Amino acid sequence: MTAKPTRRLDEIRVIVVSETQHQRIAFSDTVRSCGLTLVDCITCEQVTQKYAQSDADIWLIDSSYDYKMIAAIEASKPDTVLVGFDTAPFLNESQRYAKWQRRLKRKLANMLDMPEIIGSKRFEASNRSWQFVVLLGASMGGPSAIKSFLDHLSTELPICILLAHHFNDKMIHTLPRILNRHNEWRCQVITTTQMLQPGQCLIAPVDKKIVCDSNGRVILAEQGWEGEYKPAIGTLLKNTSDVFGADLISIIFSGMGVDGSQHLEQIQENNSQLWAQDPDDSACASQPKAIIDSGYCQFVGTPAQLAQHLTDYVTEHRHSE
């Protein structure tokens, strides 16, 4: 069954089902690039929790096709269903990713009998009011350093801030009150999927993993962080670097351990910036020192110096209006 040819692309509603965040991000990016309306990106388990009945026109399923899934799809009576597709390359692998995306678009165009889908351009967040994502990583001694950094940084810059701070699960909700004092930054712990916004500092939760997509969405996952550190600075740094490339600036502040230093060679290949707090100025030097010792760190300074360097960097590299 095919969609009515008289319908506009943005009237066609799509649900994506996949067990991996990476695949959900790629499907989400492609659906938007086609001009279709994305209803949601969910796991198989969430189908019965949220969409036992849905008015979606298309289901893209890269998950187990069990009886619960079949029942949910039959209830929604979609125009078409696509089950299974190749694993998407990472967004920074531009040629391979574009080839993967073209194959998916061709399949959708044929299934819907809408050849205009093939000529659609890859989705770009052209209406976003920011240019750079600034990822801050910190641990022991971090709050005072981050606070000083924000105090010296204007909210008028075209940047969004993500903060990954090793913290107690119950105490992390006190962090916004500490960071918000004496500056205009809006700091909040992430409790739901939301969009990056300028003038805002979103704080990664301790109990659940987050991942960013190319539209600037911060997606709250059902599963927790993997590994010893929570939130996992290295994992988030890898994800944001893969997605934002040269538009990412990562800064590692005071902390114990080496979290954030796990994927630096790949981050370097993405042309993302990597800076660190001066270990001599840090309450706990091991975390920024690990970044500096890697040889990939491009700037070192106090929180105030880092804020000034960021201001100068953004001013020099920002896109012309």
C-alpha positions as CSV (number, residue, x, y, z in Angstrom):
1,M,0.0,0.0,0.0
2,T,1.4,3.5,-0.8
3,A,0.7,7.0,0.4
4,K,-1.6,9.2,-1.5
5,P,0.5,11.1,-4.1
6,T,-1.4,14.3,-3.4
7,R,-0.1,14.5,0.1
8,R,2.7,16.8,1.1
9,L,5.9,15.2,2.4
10,D,5.6,16.9,5.8
11,E,2.1,15.4,6.2
12,I,3.6,11.9,6.2
13,R,4.3,10.8,9.8
14,V,7.2,8.3,10.6
15,I,8.0,6.2,13.6
16,V,11.6,4.8,13.9
17,V,12.2,1.6,16.0
18,S,15.8,0.5,16.7
19,E,17.7,-0.8,19.7
20,T,20.8,1.4,19.1
21,Q,21.1,5.1,19.6
22,H,23.4,5.3,16.7
23,Q,20.9,3.8,14.2
24,R,18.1,5.9,15.6
25,I,20.1,9.1,15.1
26,A,20.8,8.2,11.5
27,F,17.2,7.3,10.7
28,S,16.1,10.5,12.4
29,D,18.5,12.6,10.3
30,T,17.3,10.9,7.1
31,V,13.6,11.2,7.8
32,R,14.0,14.9,8.4
33,S,16.2,15.3,5.3
34,C,13.3,13.8,3.2
35,G,10.9,16.5,4.6
36,L,8.9,13.8,6.4
37,T,7.6,14.3,10.0
38,L,9.3,12.3,12.6
39,V,6.9,11.2,15.3
40,D,9.5,9.5,17.5
41,C,12.6,7.3,17.7
42,I,12.1,4.5,20.1
43,T,13.1,1.0,21.2
44,C,11.1,-2.2,20.6
45,E,10.1,-2.2,24.3
46,Q,8.8,1.4,24.1
47,V,6.5,0.5,21.2
48,T,3.9,-1.1,23.5
49,Q,4.4,1.5,26.2
50,K,3.9,4.6,24.0
51,Y,2.5,3.6,20.6
52,A,0.3,0.6,21.0
53,Q,-2.0,2.7,18.7
54,S,-0.6,5.4,16.4
55,D,-1.6,7.4,13.4
56,A,1.9,7.0,11.9
57,D,2.0,6.5,8.1
58,I,5.5,4.8,8.0
59,W,7.3,2.5,10.4
60,L,11.0,2.1,10.0
61,I,12.0,-1.0,12.0
62,D,15.6,-2.0,12.7
63,S,14.7,-4.3,15.6
64,S,13.1,-7.7,16.4
65,Y,9.8,-8.1,14.5
66,D,7.9,-10.0,17.2
67,Y,4.1,-10.4,17.8
68,K,3.9,-7.2,19.9
69,M,5.5,-5.2,17.1
70,I,3.2,-6.7,14.6
71,A,0.1,-6.0,16.7
72,A,1.1,-2.3,17.2
73,I,1.7,-1.9,13.4
74,E,-1.6,-3.6,12.5
75,A,-3.4,-1.2,14.9
76,S,-1.9,1.9,13.4
77,K,-2.7,0.7,9.8
78,P,0.4,2.4,8.2
79,D,0.9,3.1,4.5
80,T,4.2,1.2,4.5
81,V,6.6,-0.7,6.7
82,L,10.4,-1.1,6.2
83,V,12.0,-3.9,8.3
84,G,15.7,-4.0,8.6
85,F,18.4,-1.9,7.0
86,D,22.2,-1.7,7.0
87,T,24.0,-0.2,10.0
88,A,24.6,3.5,9.3
89,P,28.2,4.9,9.2
90,F,29.0,7.7,11.6
91,L,27.9,11.2,10.6
92,N,31.6,12.3,10.3
93,E,32.2,9.6,7.7
94,S,30.6,11.9,5.2
95,Q,31.0,9.9,2.0
96,R,29.9,6.5,3.4
97,Y,27.1,8.1,5.4
98,A,25.8,10.0,2.3
99,K,25.8,6.7,0.3
100,W,23.9,4.9,3.1
101,Q,21.4,7.8,3.3
102,R,20.8,7.7,-0.5
103,R,20.0,4.0,-0.4
104,L,17.5,4.5,2.3
105,K,15.9,7.5,0.5
106,R,15.6,5.4,-2.7
107,K,13.9,2.6,-0.8
108,L,11.4,5.1,0.8
109,A,10.8,6.8,-2.6
110,N,10.0,3.5,-4.2
111,M,7.8,2.3,-1.4
112,L,5.8,5.6,-1.3
113,D,5.9,6.2,-5.1
114,M,7.3,9.7,-4.3
115,P,10.5,10.2,-6.4
116,E,10.9,13.7,-5.0
117,I,12.3,12.1,-1.9
118,I,15.5,11.0,-3.7
119,G,16.4,14.6,-4.6
120,S,16.0,16.0,-1.0
121,K,19.1,17.4,0.6
122,R,20.7,16.1,3.7
123,F,19.0,17.8,6.7
124,E,20.8,20.9,8.0
125,A,19.6,22.8,11.1
126,S,19.5,26.0,9.1
127,N,17.2,27.7,11.6
128,R,19.3,27.1,14.7
129,S,20.3,30.2,16.5
130,W,23.7,28.9,17.6
131,Q,26.8,27.7,15.8
132,F,29.0,25.9,18.4
133,V,28.4,23.3,21.0
134,V,30.7,23.6,24.0
135,L,31.1,20.4,26.0
136,L,32.5,20.8,29.5
137,G,33.8,17.8,31.5
138,A,34.6,17.9,35.2
139,S,34.8,15.9,38.4
140,M,36.4,16.7,41.8
141,G,36.8,20.5,42.2
142,G,34.7,21.1,39.1
143,P,31.8,23.2,40.4
144,S,34.0,26.2,41.4
145,A,35.9,26.0,38.1
146,I,32.8,25.8,36.0
147,K,31.2,28.6,38.0
148,S,34.1,30.9,37.3
149,F,34.1,29.9,33.7
150,L,30.4,30.8,33.2
151,D,30.8,34.0,35.2
152,H,33.3,35.2,32.6
153,L,31.3,34.1,29.6
154,S,28.5,36.0,27.8
155,T,25.2,34.4,27.1
156,E,25.0,36.4,23.8
157,L,27.6,34.1,22.1
158,P,26.2,31.7,19.5
159,I,27.0,28.7,21.7
160,C,25.2,25.9,23.6
161,I,26.8,24.3,26.6
162,L,26.6,20.7,27.7
163,L,28.1,19.8,31.1
164,A,29.2,16.2,32.0
165,H,30.2,16.3,35.7
166,H,30.9,13.2,37.8
167,F,28.4,13.7,40.7
168,N,26.3,11.9,43.2
169,D,22.9,11.0,41.6
170,K,20.9,12.7,44.3
171,M,23.2,15.8,44.7
172,I,23.5,16.7,41.0
173,H,20.2,18.6,41.1
174,T,21.9,21.1,43.5
175,L,24.4,21.9,40.8
176,P,22.2,24.4,38.8
177,R,21.8,26.6,42.0
178,I,25.6,26.7,42.4
179,L,26.3,27.5,38.7
180,N,23.4,30.0,38.2
181,R,24.5,32.5,40.8
182,H,25.9,35.9,39.6
183,N,25.5,35.1,35.8
184,E,22.8,34.9,33.3
185,W,23.3,31.3,32.2
186,R,20.2,29.0,32.5
187,C,21.6,25.8,34.0
188,Q,19.4,22.7,34.4
189,V,19.8,18.9,34.7
190,I,18.5,17.0,31.7
191,T,15.3,15.1,32.6
192,T,13.8,14.7,29.1
193,T,14.8,14.8,25.4
194,Q,15.2,18.4,24.4
195,M,16.8,20.8,22.0
196,L,20.2,22.6,22.5
197,Q,19.6,26.3,23.1
198,P,21.9,29.3,23.3
199,G,22.3,30.9,26.7
200,Q,21.6,27.5,28.3
201,C,23.9,25.0,30.1
202,L,22.4,21.5,30.1
203,I,23.8,19.1,32.7
204,A,24.0,15.4,31.9
205,P,22.2,13.2,34.3
206,V,24.0,10.6,36.3
207,D,21.5,7.7,36.0
208,K,20.7,7.8,32.3
209,K,22.8,8.2,29.2
210,I,22.3,11.1,26.8
211,V,23.2,11.3,23.1
212,C,23.1,14.2,20.6
213,D,21.9,14.1,17.0
214,S,22.7,16.4,14.1
215,N,19.6,18.5,14.6
216,G,20.8,19.6,18.0
217,R,18.5,17.3,20.0
218,V,19.8,16.0,23.3
219,I,18.2,12.5,23.5
220,L,17.6,11.0,27.0
221,A,18.1,7.2,26.7
222,E,16.4,4.5,28.8
223,Q,19.7,2.8,29.6
224,G,22.4,4.1,32.0
225,W,26.0,5.0,31.2
226,E,28.4,2.2,30.5
227,G,31.7,2.0,32.3
228,E,33.1,3.3,35.6
229,Y,32.4,7.0,35.2
230,K,28.8,8.5,35.4
231,P,28.1,10.5,33.4
232,A,30.8,9.2,31.0
233,I,32.6,12.2,29.7
234,G,34.6,10.2,27.1
235,T,31.5,8.6,25.7
236,L,29.7,12.0,25.4
237,L,32.8,13.6,23.9
238,K,33.0,10.9,21.2
239,N,29.3,11.3,20.4
240,T,29.3,15.1,20.1
241,S,32.5,15.1,18.1
242,D,31.1,12.6,15.6
243,V,27.9,14.7,15.2
244,F,29.2,18.3,15.4
245,G,32.8,18.0,14.1
246,A,34.5,21.3,13.9
247,D,31.6,23.0,15.6
248,L,32.4,21.3,18.9
249,I,34.7,22.8,21.5
250,S,35.4,20.5,24.5
251,I,37.0,21.7,27.7
252,I,38.1,19.4,30.5
253,F,38.2,21.0,34.0
254,S,39.4,19.9,37.4
255,G,38.8,16.3,38.3
256,M,40.2,12.9,39.5
257,G,40.9,10.2,36.9
258,V,41.3,10.2,33.2
259,D,37.7,10.3,31.9
260,G,37.5,12.2,28.6
261,S,40.8,11.0,27.3
262,Q,39.6,7.7,25.8
263,H,38.8,8.7,22.1
264,L,41.1,11.6,21.5
265,E,42.6,10.4,18.2
266,Q,39.2,10.0,16.6
267,I,38.1,13.4,18.0
268,Q,41.2,15.0,16.4
269,E,40.2,13.5,13.1
270,N,36.8,15.3,13.4
271,N,38.5,18.7,13.7
272,S,36.9,19.3,17.1
273,Q,38.6,21.6,19.5
274,L,40.0,20.2,22.8
275,W,41.1,22.5,25.7
276,A,41.9,21.9,29.3
277,Q,42.1,23.8,32.6
278,D,45.7,24.5,33.8
279,P,46.5,21.7,36.2
280,D,48.3,24.1,38.5
281,D,45.0,26.0,38.8
282,S,42.9,22.8,39.4
283,A,41.8,21.5,42.7
284,C,42.4,18.0,41.3
285,A,44.9,18.0,38.4
286,S,44.7,14.4,37.0
287,Q,41.8,14.8,34.6
288,P,43.1,18.0,32.7
289,K,46.6,16.7,32.9
290,A,45.6,13.5,31.1
291,I,44.2,15.6,28.3
292,I,47.4,17.8,28.1
293,D,49.7,14.7,28.2
294,S,47.8,13.2,25.3
295,G,49.3,15.7,23.0
296,Y,45.9,16.7,21.5
297,C,45.2,19.6,23.7
298,Q,45.1,22.9,21.8
299,F,44.8,25.4,24.7
300,V,45.4,25.5,28.5
301,G,44.3,28.2,30.9
302,T,42.5,29.2,34.0
303,P,38.6,29.2,33.9
304,A,38.7,33.0,33.2
305,Q,41.3,32.5,30.5
306,L,39.4,29.6,28.9
307,A,36.2,31.8,28.8
308,Q,38.2,34.6,27.1
309,H,39.8,32.2,24.6
310,L,36.4,30.8,23.8
311,T,35.0,34.2,23.3
312,D,37.8,35.1,20.9
313,Y,37.6,31.8,19.1
314,V,33.9,32.0,18.5
315,T,34.1,35.7,17.4
316,E,36.9,34.8,14.9
317,H,35.2,31.6,13.5
318,R,31.5,32.4,13.7
319,H,29.6,32.3,10.4
320,S,28.8,35.6,8.8
321,E,25.2,36.8,9.3
